[in-house]
Amino acid sequence: MFKLSLKTLAIGTLIAASTITSTTAQVPLLKPVEKKIQVNPGINPTINPNIKFAFLPDLIIEKASIRLAANCRVNKPALYVNAIVKNIGRAKSPKRMDVGIVSARDASTGWGNGKGIPTLNPGAKTTVTFPIYYLKSKPQSMLGKHTFELTVNKGRFIKESNFKNNTYKAVSINVPAGHCNVQPPAKVKKINADLIARLIKGAVNGTELHLHNRGKKSGDSYHKKNASYIKLSNLLGGTKQAFNIPETKIDAGAYGWLRYYVNDINLSSFDIKRDGNRFKLSLFFESNGTELKGYHTARFVDFGDKGAPDIQMNNMRLDVYLTPTKDSRGRLTYGQVGVKFDAKIQAGGVCNFKTVNFCGSSYKRRIAKGIEDGVRAQLNNSTTRNKLAAAFAPQLNRFGIGKIVRVRIQGSYLVIEHQAR
């Protein structure tokens, strides 16, 4: 009788032969050969515990950019982030719109925002756009260069096979001054007001001012429209602007009407100095003895030139008051113009004629008003203001003065608050 005995082998060993033992004789057998079965550890979680990550999503930011928002203001977007997110994993990523899966954050200020993503199948991608809002707590910190860190799934809201590839490269953007109507903190520059007065005087030097409204008779009037002019200096553009001084008509009762016309008065000199919170530009005119030419008209008989005394105006002076301010471009200019004309008036050696007191203040004001209105209209002209601002700009640039925010006279100084260039 033979006895069969199986040799106990390790798992994975192939049996090549058996040992058969006889009670009467030994039968020689082949030597046992052991061979291990090759098992793939990548599909055996008992051998490789990392196998559980092989079938998870893997999110990355494939491409991203940041741009300035149009029409930025408080409670509105200042920037927009655009990012393309892709799932390069082997499983579907779930929809998460309740949290900022994609986010952008400036490490220096903490300024940023984020947005969720929809479901992404393996290999799928989506474009995510979201705003970064106006920073109300520190609006001026929005200006300048910002470097944003862009990440996907930074909070690990979604299980992934790899979290090490969730950060995109840094994205930088420069937010210029004026974006969202925000300016950097103003700098203050004090300039001696006398220096500014000299700049104004230099800019005005060479300006011509001609006052005239007398012409040929037309009907009852000798008035010539737009016969006066102001010709700006070359520094102010050299433009010539005509303007009108209306005739002065005085009711002399039964005698008729006395009509007066400005007769060829020209600017002879000027000066400027600080006057409180403004500058006073004093214009002086030449005297020729017949500054106002008088004419008589009546219902039936006109005595013309012989019927009204000519008026002499001595020490004619036109004071122009200029309050410093800034224009819409942040340049130094002047605000509303104050004008005051004064002169010593005498009518042909007498003060009273045909019930009219030529030397009195009321008549002087009537003459002065026409001159003042005409000059004021020209100086209040936007073209003149613009030319003066352009003339000041190079000198202020040399002082390092940028866009002006506020300007005022304080004591003997012109105080300028400005944005540095």
C-alpha positions as CSV (number, residue, x, y, z in Angstrom):
1,M,0.0,0.0,0.0
2,F,1.2,3.4,-0.9
3,K,0.8,6.5,1.3
4,L,0.3,9.9,-0.4
5,S,1.8,12.9,1.4
6,L,1.4,16.5,0.2
7,K,4.0,19.0,1.2
8,T,2.6,22.1,2.7
9,L,3.8,25.2,0.6
10,A,3.4,28.8,0.8
11,I,0.6,30.6,-0.9
12,G,1.5,31.4,-4.4
13,T,3.7,28.3,-4.8
14,L,3.1,25.8,-7.6
15,I,3.5,22.2,-6.8
16,A,5.8,20.5,-9.4
17,A,5.6,17.0,-7.9
18,S,4.5,15.0,-4.9
19,T,6.3,12.7,-2.6
20,I,4.7,9.3,-2.5
21,T,5.8,7.1,0.4
22,S,5.4,3.3,0.2
23,T,5.4,1.1,3.3
24,T,7.6,-1.3,1.4
25,A,9.7,0.8,-0.9
26,Q,10.8,4.4,-1.5
27,V,10.0,5.8,-5.0
28,P,12.3,8.7,-5.9
29,L,10.4,11.8,-6.9
30,L,11.4,15.1,-8.6
31,K,12.6,17.9,-6.4
32,P,9.8,20.5,-5.6
33,V,10.0,23.8,-7.5
34,E,8.5,27.0,-5.9
35,K,7.2,29.8,-8.2
36,K,5.5,33.0,-7.0
37,I,2.4,34.4,-8.7
38,Q,2.9,38.0,-9.8
39,V,0.1,40.3,-8.4
40,N,-0.4,44.0,-9.7
41,P,-0.3,46.1,-6.5
42,G,-1.9,49.0,-8.3
43,I,-5.3,47.2,-8.3
44,N,-5.0,45.5,-5.0
45,P,-6.0,47.9,-2.1
46,T,-4.8,45.4,0.5
47,I,-1.3,45.7,-1.0
48,N,-1.4,49.5,-2.0
49,P,-3.6,51.6,0.2
50,N,-3.3,54.6,-2.2
51,I,-5.5,52.9,-4.7
52,K,-8.5,54.7,-3.2
53,F,-7.2,58.0,-4.8
54,A,-6.9,56.6,-8.3
55,F,-10.6,57.1,-9.0
56,L,-11.0,60.7,-7.8
57,P,-11.3,64.1,-9.6
58,D,-8.2,66.3,-10.0
59,L,-8.9,70.0,-10.5
60,I,-6.4,72.5,-12.0
61,I,-6.6,76.1,-13.3
62,E,-5.5,75.8,-16.9
63,K,-5.5,79.5,-17.7
64,A,-6.4,82.8,-15.9
65,S,-6.4,86.5,-16.3
66,I,-7.6,89.7,-14.5
67,R,-9.0,92.8,-16.0
68,L,-10.2,96.3,-14.9
69,A,-14.0,96.6,-14.6
70,A,-15.7,99.4,-16.5
71,N,-17.8,101.9,-14.6
72,C,-16.3,101.0,-11.3
73,R,-17.8,102.7,-8.2
74,V,-18.8,101.9,-4.6
75,N,-20.6,98.5,-4.2
76,K,-19.7,97.6,-7.8
77,P,-16.9,95.4,-9.3
78,A,-13.4,97.0,-9.5
79,L,-11.8,93.9,-11.3
80,Y,-12.9,90.8,-13.0
81,V,-11.2,87.4,-12.8
82,N,-11.5,84.9,-15.7
83,A,-10.2,81.3,-15.1
84,I,-10.5,78.1,-17.0
85,V,-10.8,75.1,-14.6
86,K,-10.2,71.5,-15.9
87,N,-10.7,68.1,-14.3
88,I,-7.7,66.0,-15.2
89,G,-8.7,63.2,-12.8
90,R,-10.4,59.8,-13.4
91,A,-13.7,60.6,-11.7
92,K,-16.4,63.3,-11.9
93,S,-16.1,66.3,-9.6
94,P,-19.4,67.3,-8.0
95,K,-21.1,70.6,-8.4
96,R,-20.3,73.2,-5.7
97,M,-21.7,76.6,-6.2
98,D,-22.1,77.4,-2.5
99,V,-18.5,78.1,-1.9
100,G,-15.6,79.8,-3.7
101,I,-14.0,76.8,-5.3
102,V,-12.0,79.1,-7.6
103,S,-10.6,82.1,-5.7
104,A,-8.3,85.1,-6.2
105,R,-6.6,86.9,-3.3
106,D,-4.0,89.6,-3.0
107,A,-1.8,88.5,0.0
108,S,-0.7,92.1,0.8
109,T,-4.3,93.5,1.2
110,G,-6.5,90.5,1.5
111,W,-8.5,91.9,-1.4
112,G,-10.2,89.1,-3.4
113,N,-13.2,86.9,-4.1
114,G,-14.2,83.5,-5.4
115,K,-16.9,81.5,-7.1
116,G,-18.2,77.9,-7.3
117,I,-18.0,75.5,-10.2
118,P,-20.5,73.1,-11.9
119,T,-20.1,69.3,-12.2
120,L,-17.0,68.4,-14.3
121,N,-16.6,65.0,-15.9
122,P,-13.0,63.7,-16.3
123,G,-11.3,65.8,-19.0
124,A,-14.0,68.5,-19.0
125,K,-13.3,72.1,-18.4
126,T,-15.3,75.2,-17.5
127,T,-14.8,79.0,-17.7
128,V,-15.4,80.8,-14.4
129,T,-15.8,84.6,-14.3
130,F,-16.3,86.5,-11.0
131,P,-15.9,90.1,-9.7
132,I,-13.5,91.5,-7.2
133,Y,-15.5,94.4,-5.6
134,Y,-14.7,98.0,-4.7
135,L,-12.8,98.0,-1.4
136,K,-14.9,100.3,0.7
137,S,-12.8,100.0,3.9
138,K,-9.6,101.3,2.2
139,P,-10.4,102.5,-1.3
140,Q,-6.9,104.0,-1.9
141,S,-5.3,100.6,-1.3
142,M,-6.9,99.5,-4.5
143,L,-4.5,101.7,-6.5
144,G,-1.2,100.4,-7.8
145,K,0.2,97.0,-8.6
146,H,-1.6,93.9,-7.2
147,T,-0.4,90.3,-7.4
148,F,-3.2,87.8,-6.9
149,E,-2.8,84.1,-6.0
150,L,-5.3,82.1,-7.9
151,T,-6.3,78.7,-6.5
152,V,-8.9,76.0,-7.1
153,N,-10.4,74.0,-4.2
154,K,-8.0,75.6,-1.7
155,G,-10.4,74.8,1.1
156,R,-10.5,71.1,0.0
157,F,-14.3,71.2,-0.3
158,I,-14.0,68.5,-3.0
159,K,-12.0,65.2,-2.6
160,E,-9.2,65.0,-5.1
161,S,-6.5,62.6,-6.1
162,N,-3.9,65.5,-6.0
163,F,-4.1,68.7,-4.0
164,K,-0.6,69.8,-4.9
165,N,-1.5,71.3,-8.3
166,N,-4.4,73.5,-7.1
167,T,-2.4,76.8,-7.2
168,Y,-2.0,78.7,-10.5
169,K,0.9,81.1,-11.2
170,A,0.7,84.6,-9.7
171,V,-1.4,87.1,-11.8
172,S,-0.5,90.8,-11.5
173,I,-2.5,93.8,-12.5
174,N,-1.9,97.6,-12.1
175,V,-4.9,99.6,-11.0
176,P,-4.3,103.2,-12.1
177,A,-5.1,106.4,-10.2
178,G,-8.6,107.5,-11.1
179,H,-10.0,104.0,-11.5
180,C,-13.3,103.8,-9.5
181,N,-12.8,107.6,-9.1
182,V,-10.2,106.9,-6.4
183,Q,-7.1,109.0,-6.2
184,P,-4.0,108.4,-4.1
185,P,-3.5,110.4,-0.9
186,A,-2.9,114.1,-1.8
187,K,0.4,115.7,-1.2
188,V,0.6,119.3,-0.1
189,K,2.9,121.9,-1.7
190,K,3.3,125.5,-0.4
191,I,4.4,128.1,-2.9
192,N,5.0,131.7,-2.1
193,A,2.0,133.6,-3.4
194,D,4.2,136.4,-4.8
195,L,5.9,133.8,-7.0
196,I,2.5,132.8,-8.5
197,A,1.7,136.5,-8.9
198,R,4.8,136.9,-11.0
199,L,3.9,133.9,-13.0
200,I,0.5,135.4,-13.8
201,K,2.1,138.7,-14.6
202,G,4.5,137.0,-17.0
203,A,1.6,135.1,-18.6
204,V,-0.4,138.3,-19.1
205,N,2.5,140.4,-20.2
206,G,1.9,141.5,-23.8
207,T,-1.9,141.3,-23.6
208,E,-3.7,144.1,-25.4
209,L,-7.1,145.5,-24.2
210,H,-8.8,148.0,-26.5
211,L,-12.1,149.6,-25.4
212,H,-14.2,151.2,-28.1
213,N,-17.8,151.3,-29.2
214,R,-18.1,154.5,-31.2
215,G,-19.0,154.3,-34.9
216,K,-21.0,156.0,-37.6
217,K,-24.5,157.2,-37.0
218,S,-27.2,154.7,-37.8
219,G,-30.7,155.9,-37.0
220,D,-30.4,157.6,-33.6
221,S,-27.3,155.7,-32.5
222,Y,-23.6,156.0,-33.0
223,H,-23.0,152.6,-31.5
224,K,-20.5,150.2,-33.1
225,K,-20.9,146.6,-31.9
226,N,-18.0,144.3,-31.1
227,A,-15.5,147.1,-31.6
228,S,-13.6,146.3,-28.4
229,Y,-11.2,143.4,-28.1
230,I,-8.8,141.7,-25.8
231,K,-5.7,140.2,-27.5
232,L,-4.0,137.7,-25.3
233,S,-0.3,137.5,-24.9
234,N,1.7,135.0,-27.0
235,L,2.1,132.9,-24.0
236,L,-1.6,132.7,-23.6
237,G,-2.1,131.8,-27.3
238,G,-2.2,135.2,-28.8
239,T,-5.8,135.0,-29.8
240,K,-7.9,138.1,-30.3
241,Q,-11.4,138.1,-29.0
242,A,-13.8,140.9,-29.9
243,F,-16.5,141.9,-27.4
244,N,-19.3,144.5,-27.2
245,I,-19.7,147.5,-24.9
246,P,-23.2,148.8,-25.1
247,E,-23.9,152.4,-25.5
248,T,-24.8,154.5,-22.4
249,K,-28.1,156.3,-23.0
250,I,-29.2,159.0,-20.5
251,D,-32.7,160.6,-20.4
252,A,-32.3,164.4,-20.2
253,G,-36.0,165.1,-20.0
254,A,-37.4,167.6,-22.5
255,Y,-33.9,168.2,-23.9
256,G,-33.8,164.7,-25.3
257,W,-31.2,161.9,-25.0
258,L,-27.6,162.0,-24.2
259,R,-25.7,159.1,-25.7
260,Y,-22.1,158.2,-24.7
261,Y,-19.6,156.0,-26.4
262,V,-16.2,154.7,-25.3
263,N,-13.7,156.3,-27.6
264,D,-10.4,154.5,-28.3
265,I,-9.1,153.6,-24.8
266,N,-6.1,151.3,-24.6
267,L,-4.4,149.4,-21.9
268,S,-1.1,151.1,-20.9
269,S,0.2,149.0,-18.0
270,F,-0.8,146.5,-15.3
271,D,0.2,145.1,-12.0
272,I,-0.8,142.1,-9.8
273,K,-0.6,141.3,-6.2
274,R,-2.1,139.1,-3.6
275,D,-5.4,140.4,-2.1
276,G,-6.7,138.2,0.7
277,N,-7.7,134.9,-0.7
278,R,-7.3,136.0,-4.3
279,F,-5.1,137.9,-6.7
280,K,-5.9,141.4,-7.9
281,L,-4.8,142.2,-11.4
282,S,-4.9,146.0,-11.9
283,L,-5.2,147.3,-15.4
284,F,-4.3,150.9,-16.1
285,F,-5.4,152.8,-19.2
286,E,-4.1,155.8,-21.1
287,S,-6.0,159.1,-21.0
288,N,-6.4,161.1,-24.2
289,G,-8.9,163.7,-22.9
290,T,-12.0,162.5,-24.7
291,E,-12.5,159.0,-23.4
292,L,-16.3,159.1,-23.7
293,K,-17.7,160.9,-26.7
294,G,-21.1,162.4,-26.2
295,Y,-24.0,162.9,-28.7
296,H,-27.4,164.5,-28.4
297,T,-30.5,163.1,-30.0
298,A,-34.1,164.2,-29.7
299,R,-37.4,163.7,-31.2
300,F,-37.3,166.6,-33.5
301,V,-33.8,168.2,-33.5
302,D,-30.5,166.4,-33.0
303,F,-27.6,168.6,-31.9
304,G,-25.2,165.7,-32.3
305,D,-21.7,166.1,-31.1
306,K,-22.4,169.8,-30.0
307,G,-25.4,168.9,-27.9
308,A,-23.6,166.8,-25.3
309,P,-20.3,167.4,-23.5
310,D,-17.5,165.0,-24.0
311,I,-16.3,163.3,-20.9
312,Q,-12.8,162.9,-19.7
313,M,-11.8,160.0,-17.5
314,N,-8.6,160.3,-15.6
315,N,-6.8,157.6,-13.6
316,M,-8.8,154.9,-15.3
317,R,-8.3,151.6,-13.6
318,L,-9.9,148.2,-14.0
319,D,-9.3,145.8,-11.1
320,V,-9.7,142.1,-12.0
321,Y,-10.0,139.7,-9.0
322,L,-8.9,136.2,-9.7
323,T,-9.6,133.4,-7.2
324,P,-7.2,130.4,-7.7
325,T,-8.9,127.1,-8.3
326,K,-8.4,123.9,-10.4
327,D,-10.0,123.0,-13.7
328,S,-11.5,119.7,-14.6
329,R,-8.0,118.4,-15.6
330,G,-6.5,119.2,-12.3
331,R,-4.6,122.3,-13.5
332,L,-4.2,125.7,-11.8
333,T,-6.6,128.3,-13.1
334,Y,-9.0,130.9,-11.7
335,G,-12.7,130.8,-10.7
336,Q,-15.4,133.4,-11.3
337,V,-14.0,136.8,-12.2
338,G,-14.6,139.9,-10.2
339,V,-14.2,143.2,-12.1
340,K,-14.4,146.8,-10.9
341,F,-13.8,149.9,-13.0
342,D,-13.0,153.2,-11.5
343,A,-12.0,156.6,-12.9
344,K,-12.2,160.3,-12.2
345,I,-14.9,161.6,-14.5
346,Q,-15.4,165.2,-15.6
347,A,-17.7,166.3,-18.4
348,G,-16.0,169.1,-20.3
349,G,-15.0,170.9,-17.2
350,V,-18.4,170.8,-15.6
351,C,-20.2,168.2,-13.5
352,N,-23.8,169.1,-14.2
353,F,-25.4,169.4,-17.6
354,K,-29.1,169.4,-18.4
355,T,-30.2,167.8,-15.1
356,V,-27.4,165.1,-15.4
357,N,-24.7,165.0,-12.7
358,F,-21.8,163.5,-14.6
359,C,-19.5,163.5,-11.6
360,G,-21.9,161.6,-9.5
361,S,-21.5,158.0,-8.6
362,S,-24.7,156.8,-10.4
363,Y,-23.5,158.0,-13.8
364,K,-20.0,156.6,-13.2
365,R,-21.5,153.2,-12.4
366,R,-23.5,153.2,-15.7
367,I,-20.3,153.9,-17.7
368,A,-18.3,151.4,-15.6
369,K,-20.9,148.6,-15.9
370,G,-20.6,148.4,-19.7
371,I,-16.8,148.1,-19.5
372,E,-16.9,145.7,-16.6
373,D,-19.4,143.4,-18.2
374,G,-17.4,143.3,-21.4
375,V,-14.1,142.5,-19.8
376,R,-15.6,140.0,-17.4
377,A,-17.3,138.1,-20.2
378,Q,-13.9,137.6,-21.9
379,L,-12.0,136.5,-18.8
380,N,-14.8,134.1,-17.8
381,N,-14.4,132.6,-21.2
382,S,-13.4,128.9,-21.0
383,T,-10.8,129.4,-23.8
384,T,-9.0,132.1,-21.8
385,R,-9.0,130.0,-18.6
386,N,-7.7,127.0,-20.6
387,K,-4.8,129.0,-22.1
388,L,-3.8,130.4,-18.7
389,A,-3.9,126.9,-17.2
390,A,-1.7,125.6,-20.0
391,A,0.8,128.5,-19.4
392,F,1.1,127.6,-15.7
393,A,1.5,123.9,-16.2
394,P,5.2,123.7,-17.1
395,Q,6.3,125.8,-14.1
396,L,4.1,123.8,-11.7
397,N,5.6,120.6,-13.2
398,R,9.0,121.9,-12.2
399,F,7.7,122.1,-8.7
400,G,6.7,118.5,-8.9
401,I,3.0,119.3,-8.7
402,G,0.8,116.8,-10.3
403,K,-3.0,116.8,-10.7
404,I,-4.4,119.4,-8.4
405,V,-7.1,118.3,-5.9
406,R,-7.5,121.6,-4.0
407,V,-5.9,125.0,-4.0
408,R,-6.2,128.0,-1.7
409,I,-4.3,131.1,-0.5
410,Q,-3.3,130.8,3.1
411,G,-1.4,133.7,4.5
412,S,1.5,134.5,2.1
413,Y,1.4,131.1,0.5
414,L,-0.6,129.4,-2.3
415,V,-1.3,125.9,-0.8
416,I,-1.8,123.2,-3.4
417,E,-3.0,119.7,-2.6
418,H,-2.1,117.5,-5.5
419,Q,-1.7,113.9,-6.7
420,A,2.0,113.1,-7.3
421,R,2.9,112.5,-11.0
